[in-house]
Amino acid sequence: MAQEDGGSKVVKDSEEYADPDHCNGVLTELQRQRYTAYHLCDVTLRVGQEKLLAHRSVLSACSEYFR
């Protein structure tokens, strides 16, 4: 039996849980970490003279180039 809970779908007697805002929240937190927890970034991309901190796992998930 499904129950709506603030935009989330909880299914009783099951391991299933759906949160439509989860992906957005994860990406927002990763972006925040780029600026406040830079020590968690594990790669630096250099474009010309610019250096960009990044998460290797995010790059590989978003682009075949980094796999």
Kinemage of the C-alpha trace (Angstrom):
@kinemage 1
@onewidth
@group {chain A} dominant
@subgroup {mainchain}
@vectorlist {calphas} color= white
{ca met a 1} P 0.000 0.000 0.000
{ca ala a 2} L 1.537 3.332 -1.069
{ca gln a 3} L 1.422 6.472 1.027
{ca glu a 4} L 2.349 9.981 -0.085
{ca asp a 5} L 4.541 11.839 2.383
{ca gly a 6} L 5.504 15.389 1.381
{ca gly a 7} L 6.286 14.540 -2.238
{ca ser a 8} L 7.965 11.249 -1.384
{ca lys a 9} L 6.406 7.886 -2.047
{ca val a 10} L 6.723 5.329 0.723
{ca val a 11} L 5.632 1.773 0.035
{ca lys a 12} L 4.891 -0.242 3.151
{ca asp a 13} L 6.096 -3.853 3.401
{ca ser a 14} L 8.743 -3.144 0.781
{ca glu a 15} L 12.277 -1.830 0.435
{ca glu a 16} L 11.160 0.631 -2.253
{ca tyr a 17} L 11.391 4.370 -1.592
{ca ala a 18} L 11.109 7.111 -4.186
{ca asp a 19} L 12.099 10.722 -3.589
{ca pro a 20} L 11.723 12.961 -6.650
{ca asp a 21} L 14.043 15.592 -5.119
{ca his a 22} L 16.900 13.200 -4.288
{ca cys a 23} L 18.939 13.692 -7.487
{ca asn a 24} L 18.660 17.457 -7.270
{ca gly a 25} L 19.696 17.379 -3.609
{ca val a 26} L 22.751 15.234 -4.334
{ca leu a 27} L 23.939 17.530 -7.113
{ca thr a 28} L 23.330 20.627 -4.988
{ca glu a 29} L 25.397 19.145 -2.167
{ca leu a 30} L 28.233 18.138 -4.508
{ca gln a 31} L 28.311 21.694 -5.880
{ca arg a 32} L 28.426 23.103 -2.343
{ca gln a 33} L 31.297 20.767 -1.481
{ca arg a 34} L 33.327 22.096 -4.415
{ca tyr a 35} L 33.453 25.471 -2.663
{ca thr a 36} L 33.418 24.599 1.031
{ca ala a 37} L 34.990 21.158 1.256
{ca tyr a 38} L 37.488 21.338 -1.574
{ca his a 39} L 39.643 18.701 0.114
{ca leu a 40} L 36.966 16.153 -0.912
{ca cys a 41} L 37.544 16.875 -4.611
{ca asp a 42} L 39.880 14.299 -6.074
{ca val a 43} L 40.829 15.831 -9.402
{ca thr a 44} L 41.791 19.241 -10.779
{ca leu a 45} L 40.978 20.067 -14.386
{ca arg a 46} L 43.070 22.681 -16.089
{ca val a 47} L 41.527 24.710 -18.905
{ca gly a 48} L 44.011 27.281 -20.126
{ca gln a 49} L 45.123 29.086 -16.967
{ca glu a 50} L 41.936 28.165 -15.069
{ca lys a 51} L 41.934 25.325 -12.528
{ca leu a 52} L 38.633 23.619 -11.708
{ca leu a 53} L 38.160 21.270 -8.764
{ca ala a 54} L 35.941 18.270 -9.430
{ca his a 55} L 34.819 14.873 -8.233
{ca arg a 56} L 36.172 12.107 -10.457
{ca ser a 57} L 33.058 9.974 -9.932
{ca val a 58} L 30.788 12.829 -11.066
{ca leu a 59} L 32.899 13.442 -14.177
{ca ser a 60} L 32.815 9.771 -15.131
{ca ala a 61} L 29.081 9.533 -14.501
{ca cys a 62} L 28.418 12.526 -16.763
{ca ser a 63} L 30.867 11.981 -19.599
{ca glu a 64} L 32.275 8.986 -21.446
{ca tyr a 65} L 35.471 11.020 -21.932
{ca phe a 66} L 36.355 10.576 -18.246
{ca arg a 67} L 35.502 6.860 -17.975
